[in-house]
């Protein structure tokens, strides 16, 4: 699988595109800002986008996703537990002095364990609440796109609306630490890591057992 990354917006949020190497069919994760750059990346690499999935709906991950959705006429999927965050995007924007172009039109809600095929590739949806009530991670061919659940040497903050520290640690323990050590972790901010590296070095995970 081919993975494209573009860091966008004031919060330097990582938008990812997972592309099937055989067909160039792809899925977009968190196209939250600078839609023109994301669109250009897709066009210049001759990718064929099929859908948008958000890991969660904080403003930096969803603020301008509607523009990418409209440009390519894409379905938009998210965790139902994060619907309130999506519906209040404009209120979130007011807190940071940021405009929101529009609220994406939801095509459906992802379900824990659901599989999605794109070309010859397959994605599994993993419910990983804690950073937000409806956070999801997405596992594709040795790559896991985790949003703000897990970072290199850190974990997501839980002091925002709907956050829960114990729930976040349990999500990491049950859904992420069970993955092979070589699984590449693509986080919503900062550098990539691996499950094995975080298992060994992340100070928040030292007492967690998969």
C-alpha positions, 0 to 999 in steps of 0.5 A: 500500500502507498501512503501519502502524508501532507501536514496542513493548517495552524495545528500542523495536522497530518492528513493521510491518503492510503492508496491501493498500488494496483488501482490507485483507488485511495481513502482520505483520512482527516483532510482537515485544512488547506483543501487546495493542497490536498486536492493537488496532491491527489491530482498530481499523483493520479489517485482515484479517491473513494471516500473520506474517513475522519479519525475524530472531529476536532476542528483541526481534523475536520474544519475544511473537509467539506471542501474536499468532499464537494470537489471530488463528490465523496462520501464522508464517514465518521464515528457516531460518537463524534457527531456532536463534535462535527455538528459544532465545528463552527463553535469550535472555530470561534474558540480559536478564531478560525472560520469553518467553510461548511459541515461535511455531509455524513454518509454513514457511521463506521462500526468497530471491526468493519472492513472496507475494500478499496481496490485490492486493499482492505481497511479495518475500522477500530473503535478507539475512544478516549481522546474523543467519544467517537475516535476511530483508528484505521488499520491497512496492510501494516499501517494504522492511522490513529489520529490523536489517540497515540503519538511517538512517546505520548498519547492524546490529550483527554482534557477536551470535551468528551475526553477520558484518560482511562478509556484512552489507555484501554483503547490503546491496550485493547486495539493497538498494542495487540498489533504486530510490533512492526505496524507503522503508526501514523499519528495526527501530529508529529512523526510516524512510529511503530507499535513496537517502539511505543510499546518499549519507549512510550512512558504512558504505556509502560504498565499496559499489557496487550 
